Amino acid sequence: MRFYCELFFLISFGVFGQDIPEIVNDSIPLVNNDEVIIDSLERISEPLSEKEIKIDGLEQQTVQEKDSLAVTLDSLTSKSKEKKRKRKKRKAPEVKPMSSVTISDYKYSYMNDVWKSVDTALTIYNDYDFNFLRRDNFELLSFPNMGETYNRLGYDFQSQPLGPQIGARGKHFGYFEKEDIPYYNVPSPFSDLFFKSTFDQGQHLDSQLAINTSPRFNIYIGYRGFRSLGHYASSRSAATQFRMSTHYETYNKRYRLRMHQASQKLQNRVNGGLNNDSVYYFENAPNYADVDEKGEIKLDENGDTIFINYDGFLDRNRLGTNIRGENILSGKRYFVEQRYQMLSKADDSLKYQLQVGHYLNFEKKEYGFTMERISNYFTEAFTNDAIDDGTSLNTIENNFFAAYENNSVGKLNLNLQHFLWEYSVAPNNYEPTIDLAPGIDASQWMVTARWQKEIRGFQLNAKIRQSLKDRFADNSYEVGIKQNIGNYFSFEGNYQYRSMPLNFNFLLYQSDYKIYNWYDDGIQENQKFSTLSAVIGHSKWGQIQGQWTQLEKYAYFKNITLLRRLNTEFLNEPAQAIYPIDYYKLGFYQHLDFGKWSLINTVQYQKVYQQEDEDSILGVEPIILNVPEWNIRSTVMLSSFVFKKALYLQTGVTFKFFTDFYADQYNPLLAEFITQNNLKIGEYPVIDFFANAKVQTTRIFLKIENINERIEHMINEDAPYDYYVAPFTPYRDFSIRIGLIWNFFE
């Protein structure tokens, strides 16, 4: 498969990647005067001198021939000049001198073709984005070490990739998909250096460079190197991620070529959370109840519990964990896109009404889980040796697209996509007790149509996607409207429906642990999501967003561990919801400025309604979709220039809080989050202090995370450590982090 993909890539680049100049053929070919004269005289085998012509009495005839030849030449020359005057010469656009270049000329875009200028400003949103993902993680809860996975505080079911995926969704938060690769257009070399300190023995550096060899050809190279040991045992994180993209466009913007290549590897040592004894040591440090040899609590003469003070477990590395293993997600991707435009608009010769193109995307992902020795945490195994599980997925995507735009029709996009999937599981040296397939091979054709148009101030859009095969079909349709009301208000409404297939790890998984082996398992129905959303905004007072989503046949991993074996064993199986689930989400965002002071609020209210299962033993189906009812983030900030405006400073505190809920538990073997209804987390406020500064094009960040944990235990030493990110997995302790973003424009 890879051979055919690379062959197609080379042929496409060789045939279509040429900068072919436009040539207009004249109806009468241009002829050089000297060549015409020579050609006409070549008809005479022996040219005669002028003296010989006079002697033969042919002087008059020769003069007549010369006159006729001159007339012919004049007619050809006049027609050629007339044709030359009609021919349009292609002029290269003027190159902007560097003396007039501004930061707005340094631009980048992604797959959506929306061009943006690079950002060197310092705002509160840069502080929200200054994390491992480099984006706002309001609905995510980060694990104790940087570069680990994230638990969810909210869901968006419509922005998921097309078709079935490999699974291991807990490993994909930091993975660069094809939609995450930028394409640059810069007048001079531009670099972006990102640095942030980590937790013990490591750093996080993400360097990006964009250069242009000409105004038409730009190259982008990015590399992330990351390592963090972490405070807890077996929690080391590491990542190496290389990205390279090119963007080529002809002077008249008719032809465009975009390519990128990505090679990534994300590694995590995993521990399965704290064991039961360590949960007690973590929550009650540094004062513990004293016990005798029989394990009974000692009492003093008044009948009160005798406590001993021991701060050794404040060193989190001493706490015991359930397992010691490692999971790795690696991937390589090759992408090439070609687009050609035609039918230029009357008002602008560099804008066109019709464009056609094609892109090819080949990607190979591999996921693996290893342990040096087996553990009873995942119960029985087929082997007594080391554990080595793995899956892989090869994906080839061909997308043929066309777009047409004019004032009457609006903008119409058509896509024809073909997907080819090859999913496989790692072979084992033993005979499993159940019959498993070696893999799943599938393909699918999809047709997509999208329409956009502005009518009397209303921006309308509609989209429909239809698969041509029933197996692994991914169908959806969407309608939306947007309108600006007056100078201050705006309104946006959308309805989306999507029927999408399950990921491959729901259908087939093979492990050295017996319980983690299944094939098909009766799960074949698509998940169905219906979402109705509306946004009302005011330019000063903020915006309110409401969303209702109904989930049918929602796929999830169920926790089937017995209560008496909780946190000593961890047994899971794939499942689908029997009845529909209604998920409501209401959000409010506001940014207010009072001179140098600012108040930024983000509040989210969520509610889940689930129908009871009359056939269930308990009379109700377990709560499948778990989210906190309230999720709040509020920032108070001071912004000011200091040192004679040589430095711009922003400092303040950010308050975060969410109500308690049955958070999903992380399974490092599957790299998936498991639905559970036994333990709640939450009801713990987190306060972060930050001081950020900007000097020219350098932004410096200082953050003190979870500062209230240190203050609380200074006031009350007996206050419990009761903050978790998932069941049995603690949240981050008090820590000080520094970092910077440094931009160069030469």
GUMIKE-11477 format. One line per 10 residues: number of its first residue (from 0); for each residue x, y, z of C-alpha. Coordinates in nm, 3 decimals. Layout:
BEGIN
NUM	X,Y,Z ~ ...
***
This chain:
BEGIN
0	0.000,0.000,0.000 ~ 0.277,0.242,0.094 ~ 0.456,0.172,-0.238 ~ 0.146,0.269,-0.440 ~ 0.097,0.576,-0.223 ~ 0.455,0.697,-0.276 ~ 0.434,0.619,-0.650 ~ 0.115,0.824,-0.681 ~ 0.276,1.105,-0.484 ~ 0.579,1.121,-0.718
10	0.368,1.102,-1.036 ~ 0.133,1.374,-0.911 ~ 0.417,1.601,-0.815 ~ 0.597,1.548,-1.142 ~ 0.294,1.596,-1.368 ~ 0.097,1.865,-1.190 ~ 0.365,2.042,-0.987 ~ 0.511,2.241,-1.280 ~ 0.483,2.614,-1.311 ~ 0.356,2.619,-1.674
20	0.347,2.965,-1.827 ~ 0.039,3.064,-2.026 ~ 0.108,3.079,-2.403 ~ -0.145,3.223,-2.649 ~ -0.087,3.092,-3.005 ~ -0.135,3.347,-3.282 ~ -0.353,3.252,-3.577 ~ -0.066,3.360,-3.805 ~ 0.276,3.251,-3.681 ~ 0.534,3.521,-3.632
30	0.798,3.523,-3.901 ~ 1.136,3.694,-3.895 ~ 1.194,3.924,-4.195 ~ 1.541,3.787,-4.266 ~ 1.413,3.431,-4.258 ~ 1.134,3.515,-4.506 ~ 1.376,3.679,-4.745 ~ 1.617,3.388,-4.725 ~ 1.334,3.140,-4.763 ~ 1.199,3.313,-5.073
40	1.540,3.335,-5.233 ~ 1.613,2.970,-5.165 ~ 1.370,2.882,-5.443 ~ 1.636,3.002,-5.691 ~ 1.896,2.733,-5.721 ~ 2.165,2.975,-5.843 ~ 2.117,3.330,-5.721 ~ 2.199,3.589,-5.988 ~ 2.394,3.902,-5.929 ~ 2.245,4.243,-6.007
50	2.472,4.272,-6.311 ~ 2.353,3.943,-6.452 ~ 1.993,4.047,-6.402 ~ 2.050,4.359,-6.612 ~ 2.224,4.159,-6.883 ~ 1.936,3.913,-6.910 ~ 1.686,4.194,-6.926 ~ 1.514,4.071,-6.615 ~ 1.559,4.384,-6.407 ~ 1.194,4.479,-6.426
60	1.075,4.131,-6.330 ~ 1.318,4.119,-6.033 ~ 1.193,4.454,-5.909 ~ 0.834,4.330,-5.932 ~ 0.923,4.016,-5.733 ~ 1.092,4.230,-5.469 ~ 0.790,4.457,-5.447 ~ 0.554,4.162,-5.405 ~ 0.780,4.014,-5.140 ~ 0.791,4.345,-4.954
70	0.412,4.366,-4.959 ~ 0.388,4.015,-4.820 ~ 0.635,4.095,-4.544 ~ 0.453,4.416,-4.454 ~ 0.121,4.233,-4.428 ~ 0.269,3.961,-4.208 ~ 0.448,4.214,-3.989 ~ 0.137,4.430,-3.945 ~ -0.075,4.128,-3.850 ~ 0.190,4.011,-3.606
80	0.212,4.354,-3.445 ~ -0.166,4.370,-3.423 ~ -0.171,4.027,-3.260 ~ 0.106,4.127,-3.021 ~ -0.094,4.429,-2.915 ~ -0.393,4.210,-2.832 ~ -0.190,3.959,-2.631 ~ -0.196,4.018,-2.253 ~ 0.143,4.007,-2.097 ~ 0.166,3.834,-1.762
90	0.325,4.073,-1.518 ~ 0.472,3.957,-1.192 ~ 0.313,4.134,-0.896 ~ 0.518,4.398,-0.727 ~ 0.715,4.274,-0.429 ~ 0.657,4.482,-0.119 ~ 0.982,4.644,-0.001 ~ 1.101,4.532,0.342 ~ 1.093,4.890,0.465 ~ 0.712,4.888,0.442
100	0.657,4.530,0.569 ~ 0.451,4.499,0.889 ~ 0.363,4.209,1.115 ~ 0.033,4.169,0.931 ~ 0.231,4.050,0.626 ~ 0.346,3.738,0.813 ~ 0.056,3.500,0.762 ~ -0.033,3.136,0.807 ~ -0.331,2.912,0.741 ~ -0.447,2.557,0.799
110	-0.660,2.317,0.597 ~ -0.956,2.558,0.613 ~ -0.772,2.821,0.399 ~ -0.840,3.098,0.651 ~ -0.531,3.319,0.661 ~ -0.429,3.485,0.987 ~ -0.143,3.711,1.086 ~ 0.107,3.583,1.340 ~ 0.031,3.688,1.696 ~ 0.294,3.858,1.910
120	0.052,4.038,2.142 ~ 0.027,3.969,2.514 ~ -0.330,3.906,2.634 ~ -0.501,3.684,2.887 ~ -0.575,3.441,2.605 ~ -0.202,3.385,2.557 ~ -0.190,3.287,2.923 ~ -0.479,3.042,2.872 ~ -0.295,2.893,2.572 ~ 0.042,2.864,2.743
130	0.029,2.490,2.808 ~ 0.137,2.164,2.647 ~ -0.146,2.176,2.391 ~ -0.095,2.548,2.316 ~ -0.470,2.604,2.318 ~ -0.734,2.690,2.576 ~ -0.813,2.384,2.788 ~ -1.117,2.515,2.977 ~ -1.308,2.186,2.932 ~ -1.003,1.970,3.008
140	-0.847,1.862,3.336 ~ -0.473,1.797,3.309 ~ -0.310,1.494,3.474 ~ -0.033,1.548,3.734 ~ 0.256,1.540,3.488 ~ 0.289,1.759,3.183 ~ 0.235,1.573,2.856 ~ 0.005,1.314,3.008 ~ -0.358,1.279,2.912 ~ -0.657,1.498,3.003
150	-0.989,1.417,3.163 ~ -1.297,1.588,3.019 ~ -1.517,1.845,3.187 ~ -1.734,1.891,2.877 ~ -1.795,1.740,2.533 ~ -1.828,1.845,2.169 ~ -1.961,1.555,1.964 ~ -1.968,1.723,1.621 ~ -1.600,1.810,1.572 ~ -1.467,1.456,1.548
160	-1.260,1.314,1.260 ~ -1.421,1.135,0.968 ~ -1.449,0.758,0.971 ~ -1.332,0.505,1.229 ~ -1.006,0.577,1.411 ~ -0.746,0.356,1.579 ~ -0.876,0.446,1.927 ~ -0.644,0.524,2.219 ~ -0.818,0.860,2.246 ~ -0.635,0.944,2.568
170	-0.309,0.967,2.370 ~ -0.435,1.197,2.095 ~ -0.466,1.527,2.281 ~ -0.111,1.630,2.187 ~ -0.103,1.455,1.848 ~ -0.080,1.679,1.539 ~ -0.352,1.582,1.289 ~ -0.348,1.706,0.931 ~ -0.575,1.995,1.033 ~ -0.309,2.110,1.284
180	-0.024,2.164,1.034 ~ 0.023,2.530,0.933 ~ 0.120,2.668,0.591 ~ 0.304,3.000,0.594 ~ 0.338,3.299,0.363 ~ 0.609,3.531,0.494 ~ 0.818,3.813,0.341 ~ 1.127,3.715,0.541 ~ 1.227,3.428,0.774 ~ 1.004,3.399,1.081
190	1.066,3.185,1.387 ~ 0.863,3.101,1.696 ~ 1.044,2.953,1.997 ~ 0.828,2.812,2.278 ~ 0.980,2.709,2.610 ~ 0.821,2.599,2.937 ~ 0.963,2.430,3.242 ~ 0.831,2.087,3.337 ~ 0.816,1.872,3.651 ~ 1.165,1.742,3.736
200	1.444,1.652,3.493 ~ 1.315,1.785,3.167 ~ 1.204,2.080,2.957 ~ 0.947,2.153,2.689 ~ 1.073,2.320,2.371 ~ 0.870,2.370,2.055 ~ 1.062,2.552,1.779 ~ 0.907,2.662,1.450 ~ 1.069,2.824,1.148 ~ 0.912,2.963,0.829
210	1.123,3.082,0.535 ~ 1.053,3.189,0.177 ~ 1.287,3.117,-0.112 ~ 1.069,3.345,-0.329 ~ 0.736,3.525,-0.287 ~ 0.572,3.213,-0.431 ~ 0.742,2.936,-0.232 ~ 0.739,2.905,0.149 ~ 0.874,2.632,0.376 ~ 0.776,2.560,0.736
220	0.966,2.335,0.980 ~ 0.857,2.260,1.335 ~ 1.002,2.035,1.603 ~ 0.882,1.965,1.955 ~ 1.118,1.805,2.202 ~ 0.973,1.732,2.541 ~ 1.060,1.538,2.855 ~ 0.924,1.553,3.210 ~ 1.001,1.303,3.485 ~ 0.701,1.391,3.702
230	0.653,1.379,4.078 ~ 0.487,1.035,4.094 ~ 0.641,0.696,4.030 ~ 0.627,0.570,3.670 ~ 0.485,0.891,3.524 ~ 0.762,1.011,3.291 ~ 0.645,1.179,2.972 ~ 0.839,1.239,2.650 ~ 0.758,1.346,2.296 ~ 0.940,1.406,1.967
240	0.726,1.561,1.695 ~ 0.862,1.680,1.360 ~ 0.650,1.873,1.111 ~ 0.742,2.015,0.772 ~ 0.516,2.185,0.518 ~ 0.558,2.368,0.187 ~ 0.331,2.618,0.017 ~ 0.378,2.707,-0.352 ~ 0.160,2.937,-0.561 ~ 0.201,3.085,-0.910
250	0.208,3.461,-0.958 ~ -0.147,3.469,-1.095 ~ -0.265,3.244,-0.809 ~ -0.417,2.991,-1.047 ~ -0.214,2.694,-0.932 ~ -0.129,2.605,-0.571 ~ 0.064,2.314,-0.423 ~ 0.067,2.231,-0.051 ~ 0.253,1.941,0.106 ~ 0.344,1.835,0.455
260	0.513,1.551,0.633 ~ 0.482,1.470,1.003 ~ 0.663,1.217,1.219 ~ 0.556,1.188,1.581 ~ 0.616,0.977,1.890 ~ 0.446,1.033,2.226 ~ 0.568,0.819,2.518 ~ 0.428,0.794,2.869 ~ 0.524,0.583,3.166 ~ 0.195,0.486,3.328
270	0.105,0.378,3.681 ~ -0.272,0.323,3.688 ~ -0.314,0.568,3.977 ~ -0.240,0.531,4.347 ~ -0.311,0.201,4.523 ~ -0.550,0.194,4.817 ~ -0.282,0.239,5.085 ~ -0.126,0.531,4.902 ~ -0.464,0.700,4.864 ~ -0.479,0.713,5.244
280	-0.120,0.839,5.271 ~ -0.185,1.105,5.007 ~ -0.507,1.242,5.152 ~ -0.397,1.251,5.517 ~ -0.034,1.364,5.495 ~ 0.149,1.445,5.714 ~ -0.059,1.323,6.012 ~ -0.157,0.956,6.025 ~ -0.343,0.750,6.280 ~ -0.112,0.526,6.482
290	-0.196,0.152,6.471 ~ -0.080,-0.151,6.668 ~ 0.055,-0.482,6.540 ~ -0.298,-0.604,6.465 ~ -0.372,-0.297,6.255 ~ -0.611,-0.145,6.506 ~ -0.605,0.231,6.572 ~ -0.443,0.335,6.898 ~ -0.641,0.555,7.138 ~ -0.520,0.778,7.418
300	-0.659,0.785,7.772 ~ -0.940,1.014,7.660 ~ -1.042,0.780,7.379 ~ -0.908,1.004,7.103 ~ -0.707,0.872,6.811 ~ -0.331,0.897,6.846 ~ -0.166,1.056,6.543 ~ 0.193,1.047,6.427 ~ 0.352,1.315,6.213 ~ 0.542,1.195,5.906
310	0.601,1.417,5.604 ~ 0.779,1.153,5.394 ~ 0.478,1.104,5.165 ~ 0.481,1.470,5.067 ~ 0.753,1.338,4.838 ~ 0.503,1.195,4.590 ~ 0.755,0.955,4.442 ~ 0.727,0.743,4.759 ~ 0.359,0.672,4.705 ~ 0.282,0.328,4.567
320	0.099,0.284,4.238 ~ -0.105,0.005,4.082 ~ 0.119,-0.080,3.785 ~ 0.439,0.017,3.612 ~ 0.419,0.019,3.235 ~ 0.450,0.234,2.925 ~ 0.224,0.324,2.635 ~ 0.342,0.480,2.309 ~ 0.158,0.643,2.019 ~ 0.362,0.699,1.702
330	0.259,0.815,1.359 ~ 0.389,0.914,1.017 ~ 0.191,1.111,0.763 ~ 0.246,1.230,0.404 ~ 0.008,1.485,0.259 ~ -0.004,1.655,-0.083 ~ -0.271,1.887,-0.219 ~ -0.302,2.053,-0.561 ~ -0.553,2.317,-0.661 ~ -0.619,2.500,-0.987
340	-0.839,2.809,-1.027 ~ -1.011,2.946,-1.336 ~ -1.278,3.195,-1.450 ~ -1.132,3.511,-1.303 ~ -1.369,3.772,-1.162 ~ -1.429,4.094,-1.351 ~ -1.340,4.320,-1.058 ~ -1.018,4.138,-0.965 ~ -0.804,3.933,-1.204 ~ -0.639,3.749,-0.912
350	-0.971,3.617,-0.777 ~ -1.149,3.330,-0.947 ~ -1.496,3.183,-0.950 ~ -1.408,2.816,-1.000 ~ -1.144,2.598,-0.842 ~ -1.077,2.226,-0.869 ~ -0.825,2.013,-0.688 ~ -0.725,1.694,-0.515 ~ -0.536,1.591,-0.205 ~ -0.384,1.262,-0.100
360	-0.324,1.178,0.263 ~ -0.138,0.866,0.378 ~ -0.095,0.803,0.749 ~ 0.027,0.516,0.961 ~ -0.045,0.510,1.334 ~ 0.082,0.259,1.586 ~ -0.017,0.221,1.949 ~ 0.161,-0.005,2.197 ~ 0.138,-0.096,2.565 ~ 0.421,-0.278,2.743
370	0.501,-0.402,3.094 ~ 0.818,-0.570,3.210 ~ 0.617,-0.809,3.427 ~ 0.251,-0.903,3.454 ~ 0.024,-0.747,3.714 ~ -0.290,-0.870,3.887 ~ -0.439,-0.526,3.830 ~ -0.559,-0.642,3.486 ~ -0.626,-0.998,3.617 ~ -0.509,-1.311,3.436
380	-0.270,-1.312,3.144 ~ -0.191,-1.563,2.872 ~ 0.178,-1.539,2.948 ~ 0.408,-1.515,3.247 ~ 0.657,-1.303,3.057 ~ 0.651,-0.934,2.971 ~ 0.335,-0.776,2.830 ~ 0.353,-0.642,2.476 ~ 0.022,-0.529,2.320 ~ -0.014,-0.328,2.004
390	-0.243,-0.208,1.726 ~ -0.179,-0.024,1.399 ~ -0.389,0.159,1.141 ~ -0.298,0.254,0.785 ~ -0.522,0.516,0.626 ~ -0.521,0.637,0.266 ~ -0.755,0.926,0.188 ~ -0.819,1.066,-0.161 ~ -1.024,1.383,-0.182 ~ -1.139,1.534,-0.513
400	-1.295,1.875,-0.465 ~ -1.445,2.163,-0.661 ~ -1.572,2.503,-0.552 ~ -1.776,2.764,-0.741 ~ -1.858,3.115,-0.622 ~ -2.051,3.409,-0.764 ~ -2.295,3.670,-0.642 ~ -2.607,3.481,-0.751 ~ -2.528,3.129,-0.630 ~ -2.306,3.209,-0.334
410	-2.027,2.964,-0.258 ~ -2.077,2.596,-0.343 ~ -1.827,2.323,-0.250 ~ -1.836,1.963,-0.368 ~ -1.613,1.681,-0.240 ~ -1.571,1.320,-0.339 ~ -1.364,1.128,-0.085 ~ -1.236,0.774,-0.078 ~ -1.100,0.613,0.239 ~ -0.902,0.292,0.268
420	-0.837,0.152,0.618 ~ -0.614,-0.136,0.728 ~ -0.641,-0.203,1.102 ~ -0.439,-0.482,1.261 ~ -0.349,-0.613,1.605 ~ -0.008,-0.734,1.714 ~ 0.051,-1.111,1.683 ~ 0.112,-1.318,1.996 ~ 0.316,-1.634,2.057 ~ 0.031,-1.818,2.227
430	-0.309,-1.953,2.130 ~ -0.580,-1.731,2.278 ~ -0.894,-1.895,2.414 ~ -1.113,-1.695,2.176 ~ -1.099,-1.669,1.799 ~ -0.986,-1.321,1.693 ~ -0.943,-1.178,1.347 ~ -0.591,-1.057,1.257 ~ -0.734,-0.722,1.151 ~ -1.007,-0.528,0.973
440	-0.982,-0.401,0.614 ~ -1.245,-0.158,0.493 ~ -1.308,0.121,0.244 ~ -1.566,0.392,0.195 ~ -1.677,0.655,-0.057 ~ -1.822,0.984,0.072 ~ -1.990,1.271,-0.115 ~ -2.006,1.610,0.054 ~ -2.182,1.930,-0.059 ~ -2.160,2.264,0.119
450	-2.337,2.592,0.038 ~ -2.282,2.942,0.181 ~ -2.449,3.271,0.089 ~ -2.533,3.606,0.241 ~ -2.893,3.719,0.183 ~ -3.005,4.056,0.320 ~ -2.749,4.050,0.596 ~ -2.817,3.688,0.694 ~ -2.525,3.450,0.645 ~ -2.672,3.113,0.555
460	-2.493,2.782,0.527 ~ -2.587,2.420,0.468 ~ -2.385,2.100,0.448 ~ -2.462,1.739,0.372 ~ -2.238,1.432,0.368 ~ -2.347,1.092,0.242 ~ -2.154,0.766,0.241 ~ -2.203,0.527,-0.050 ~ -2.149,0.207,0.153 ~ -2.333,0.088,0.462
470	-2.030,-0.047,0.646 ~ -1.841,0.228,0.832 ~ -2.075,0.491,0.692 ~ -2.033,0.847,0.817 ~ -2.336,1.060,0.730 ~ -2.424,1.410,0.844 ~ -2.617,1.722,0.757 ~ -2.603,2.073,0.897 ~ -2.783,2.405,0.857 ~ -2.688,2.737,1.010
480	-2.769,3.108,1.016 ~ -2.573,3.408,1.140 ~ -2.675,3.771,1.169 ~ -2.532,4.091,1.314 ~ -2.807,4.294,1.479 ~ -2.720,4.662,1.491 ~ -2.374,4.765,1.600 ~ -2.353,4.558,1.918 ~ -2.555,4.237,1.899 ~ -2.496,3.919,1.702
490	-2.687,3.593,1.668 ~ -2.587,3.250,1.541 ~ -2.790,2.931,1.523 ~ -2.699,2.581,1.402 ~ -2.846,2.236,1.378 ~ -2.624,1.933,1.315 ~ -2.695,1.565,1.277 ~ -2.427,1.302,1.246 ~ -2.421,0.925,1.226 ~ -2.066,0.802,1.271
500	-1.903,0.458,1.302 ~ -1.726,0.326,1.610 ~ -1.350,0.327,1.642 ~ -1.171,0.005,1.554 ~ -1.065,-0.071,1.912 ~ -1.435,-0.110,2.001 ~ -1.465,-0.383,1.737 ~ -1.133,-0.566,1.768 ~ -0.870,-0.567,2.039 ~ -0.611,-0.826,2.139
510	-0.404,-0.825,2.456 ~ -0.184,-1.051,2.661 ~ -0.442,-1.003,2.937 ~ -0.736,-1.239,2.888 ~ -1.018,-1.000,2.970 ~ -0.900,-0.745,2.713 ~ -0.973,-0.953,2.405 ~ -1.283,-0.904,2.192 ~ -1.391,-0.911,1.832 ~ -1.702,-0.733,1.703
520	-1.884,-0.819,2.029 ~ -2.220,-0.736,1.873 ~ -2.141,-0.365,1.844 ~ -2.214,-0.261,1.489 ~ -2.467,0.024,1.501 ~ -2.350,0.377,1.433 ~ -2.355,0.641,1.702 ~ -2.602,0.922,1.627 ~ -2.564,1.279,1.751 ~ -2.823,1.554,1.704
530	-2.710,1.900,1.817 ~ -2.904,2.227,1.829 ~ -2.702,2.531,1.933 ~ -2.747,2.908,1.953 ~ -2.513,3.196,2.040 ~ -2.620,3.549,2.135 ~ -2.339,3.799,2.173 ~ -2.286,4.160,2.272 ~ -1.964,4.341,2.189 ~ -1.927,4.466,2.548
540	-2.129,4.246,2.783 ~ -2.021,3.908,2.650 ~ -2.201,3.617,2.492 ~ -2.434,3.336,2.593 ~ -2.420,2.998,2.421 ~ -2.676,2.722,2.457 ~ -2.649,2.369,2.322 ~ -2.864,2.059,2.330 ~ -2.732,1.724,2.208 ~ -2.916,1.394,2.191
550	-2.700,1.083,2.179 ~ -2.824,0.750,2.046 ~ -2.625,0.427,2.064 ~ -2.343,0.613,2.234 ~ -2.031,0.393,2.251 ~ -1.824,0.385,2.569 ~ -1.606,0.156,2.778 ~ -1.783,0.018,3.083 ~ -1.623,-0.055,3.418 ~ -1.722,-0.412,3.516
560	-1.495,-0.441,3.821 ~ -1.662,-0.579,4.135 ~ -1.699,-0.324,4.415 ~ -1.506,-0.540,4.659 ~ -1.214,-0.550,4.412 ~ -1.221,-0.175,4.343 ~ -0.872,-0.034,4.274 ~ -0.713,-0.377,4.311 ~ -0.845,-0.492,3.974 ~ -0.957,-0.300,3.667
570	-1.185,-0.481,3.421 ~ -1.346,-0.308,3.123 ~ -1.548,-0.394,2.816 ~ -1.690,-0.199,2.520 ~ -2.061,-0.118,2.528 ~ -2.329,0.099,2.371 ~ -2.606,0.295,2.543 ~ -2.946,0.130,2.517 ~ -3.155,0.444,2.545 ~ -3.102,0.802,2.418
580	-2.909,1.049,2.632 ~ -2.992,1.422,2.643 ~ -2.697,1.651,2.712 ~ -2.761,2.021,2.784 ~ -2.487,2.282,2.800 ~ -2.526,2.654,2.871 ~ -2.222,2.880,2.870 ~ -2.154,3.246,2.943 ~ -1.838,3.440,2.852 ~ -1.754,3.798,2.946
590	-1.449,4.026,2.930 ~ -1.479,4.359,3.109 ~ -1.212,4.630,3.129 ~ -1.202,4.893,3.402 ~ -0.905,5.111,3.318 ~ -0.596,4.898,3.380 ~ -0.801,4.626,3.549 ~ -0.982,4.344,3.369 ~ -1.232,4.080,3.472 ~ -1.270,3.771,3.251
600	-1.541,3.519,3.335 ~ -1.624,3.185,3.179 ~ -1.918,2.996,3.332 ~ -2.065,2.669,3.208 ~ -2.372,2.482,3.328 ~ -2.434,2.121,3.216 ~ -2.705,1.864,3.271 ~ -2.747,1.505,3.152 ~ -3.079,1.322,3.135 ~ -3.081,0.948,3.079
610	-3.377,0.712,3.049 ~ -3.404,0.430,3.300 ~ -3.342,0.071,3.196 ~ -3.634,-0.138,3.321 ~ -3.449,-0.463,3.254 ~ -3.146,-0.364,3.462 ~ -3.092,-0.538,3.796 ~ -3.075,-0.204,3.978 ~ -3.363,-0.062,3.778 ~ -3.148,0.205,3.618
620	-2.869,0.197,3.362 ~ -2.537,0.335,3.493 ~ -2.482,0.702,3.422 ~ -2.286,0.688,3.098 ~ -2.205,1.052,3.022 ~ -2.053,1.214,3.331 ~ -1.984,1.589,3.349 ~ -1.979,1.844,3.634 ~ -2.294,2.050,3.670 ~ -2.096,2.375,3.707
630	-1.758,2.462,3.559 ~ -1.625,2.810,3.638 ~ -1.311,3.006,3.550 ~ -1.262,3.370,3.653 ~ -0.957,3.592,3.610 ~ -0.876,3.928,3.770 ~ -0.588,4.100,3.592 ~ -0.387,4.422,3.595 ~ -0.224,4.543,3.271 ~ 0.025,4.829,3.254
640	0.343,4.958,3.088 ~ 0.645,4.990,3.318 ~ 1.007,5.107,3.289 ~ 0.917,5.397,3.060 ~ 0.704,5.169,2.841 ~ 0.997,4.937,2.774 ~ 0.801,4.645,2.924 ~ 0.432,4.558,2.914 ~ 0.314,4.370,3.224 ~ 0.003,4.162,3.294
650	-0.043,4.006,3.635 ~ -0.334,3.859,3.827 ~ -0.499,3.544,3.955 ~ -0.719,3.284,3.788 ~ -0.982,3.100,3.992 ~ -1.109,2.759,3.870 ~ -1.382,2.544,4.020 ~ -1.610,2.259,3.917 ~ -1.875,2.069,4.114 ~ -1.827,1.704,4.204
660	-1.918,1.435,3.952 ~ -1.838,1.074,3.861 ~ -1.528,1.145,3.655 ~ -1.412,0.883,3.405 ~ -1.120,0.663,3.513 ~ -0.815,0.631,3.290 ~ -0.712,0.288,3.163 ~ -0.346,0.304,3.048 ~ -0.368,-0.034,2.874 ~ -0.633,0.091,2.629
670	-0.537,0.461,2.661 ~ -0.910,0.522,2.702 ~ -1.128,0.674,2.972 ~ -1.371,0.434,3.140 ~ -1.719,0.526,3.260 ~ -1.763,0.463,3.634 ~ -2.027,0.547,3.897 ~ -1.839,0.469,4.219 ~ -1.620,0.768,4.308 ~ -1.669,1.141,4.264
680	-1.407,1.412,4.227 ~ -1.439,1.791,4.238 ~ -1.561,2.058,4.477 ~ -1.201,2.180,4.509 ~ -1.107,2.538,4.408 ~ -0.778,2.596,4.226 ~ -0.612,2.938,4.226 ~ -0.322,3.018,3.993 ~ -0.114,3.334,4.014 ~ 0.050,3.465,3.696
690	0.284,3.748,3.598 ~ 0.343,3.782,3.223 ~ 0.553,4.042,3.044 ~ 0.637,4.146,2.689 ~ 0.962,4.305,2.572 ~ 0.957,4.379,2.198 ~ 0.873,4.040,2.041 ~ 0.949,3.829,2.348 ~ 0.674,3.720,2.588 ~ 0.775,3.590,2.932
700	0.541,3.381,3.149 ~ 0.553,3.308,3.521 ~ 0.282,3.099,3.684 ~ 0.235,2.965,4.036 ~ -0.011,2.676,4.006 ~ -0.249,2.561,4.279 ~ -0.126,2.828,4.518 ~ -0.424,2.774,4.748 ~ -0.300,2.420,4.833 ~ 0.012,2.564,4.997
710	-0.180,2.845,5.170 ~ -0.450,2.608,5.296 ~ -0.200,2.371,5.459 ~ -0.001,2.657,5.608 ~ -0.319,2.771,5.785 ~ -0.444,2.422,5.872 ~ -0.190,2.139,5.868 ~ -0.468,1.880,5.905 ~ -0.651,1.992,5.590 ~ -0.692,1.688,5.361
720	-0.536,1.656,5.017 ~ -0.862,1.581,4.839 ~ -0.801,1.704,4.486 ~ -0.811,1.452,4.201 ~ -0.810,1.461,3.823 ~ -0.959,1.109,3.795 ~ -1.040,0.834,4.046 ~ -0.718,0.747,4.235 ~ -0.515,0.996,4.027 ~ -0.424,1.319,4.214
730	-0.427,1.668,4.068 ~ -0.107,1.874,4.054 ~ 0.046,2.004,4.375 ~ 0.173,2.356,4.430 ~ 0.434,2.435,4.163 ~ 0.615,2.728,4.002 ~ 0.645,2.730,3.622 ~ 0.829,2.969,3.391 ~ 0.848,2.995,3.014 ~ 0.868,3.224,2.715
740	0.768,3.268,2.352 ~ 1.035,3.438,2.141 ~ 0.963,3.553,1.785 ~ 1.222,3.655,1.524 ~ 1.140,3.828,1.195 ~ 1.471,3.805,1.013
***
